[in-house]
Amino acid sequence: MKKIIFEWLKIVLGLIVFAFGVHLTIYANIGLAPWDCLGMGIAKHTPLNYGAAMTIMAVTILFIDILLKEKIGFGTIIDSLLTGNFVQAYNTLNPLPENHNLWLGIVIMLTGFVFMAIGMWIYMRSQQGCGPRDALLVGLGKRMPKVPIGIVEIILWGIVCLLGFLLGGPVGIGTLIGTFGAGLVMQLVYTIIRFEPRKLKHRDVFAVVKEMKGEEEK
């Protein structure tokens, strides 16, 4: 049980780091990254704020992950419930003035991508399922095994960017940087730390519950 709880804490820590990276891409104020552009676009047409829109979107993507036969673990559920709200909290509590410098914004956004990649690495290592968006990335990546995972993300983010644009989400140079830069930064970070998310063997909710019961019986 202690092992499982430690893994859950590691998942939450990874999501806190990941959400901070997302917050940086928003704070950069040079145009939202594709997923955030889509979230803002959804919020624009509904009564939902950004955090709630991202949560609803995560649940929707979750069903797509199931169709792709990706394992749905506690990590998936925790990500769905917490990530959007963590980002909303960072956005609300940020004491810094709004950024209006383009070059500084580019640096901030690229730094955000690094935090996002590291956050994914931290929580994925628990192997209790990817977050909905990451499970979608991995699921698509498994169907394109010869394509580097960073390139798969560029393709995915390009589609998301188009949907966000059509819904009226904020689009700027940062959106284009996000569409192409996030995947390249991810590929660079994962090459340096020698991490391949497609090789992880995730356990679904039922497997983890069974594991917990087995530990309690010992």
ABEGO torsion letter per residue (X at the ends): XAAAAAAAAAAAAAAAAAAAAAAAAAAAGAEBBAAAAAAAAAAAABABBAAAAAAAAAAAAAAAAAAAGBBBBAAAAAAAAAAAAAAAAAAAABABBBBABAAAAAAAAAAAAAAAAAAAAAAAAAGAEBBAAAAAAAAAAAABAABBAAAAAAAAAAAAAAAAAAAGBBBBAAAAAAAAAAAAAAAAAAAAAGBBAAABBBBBAAAAAAAAAAAAAX
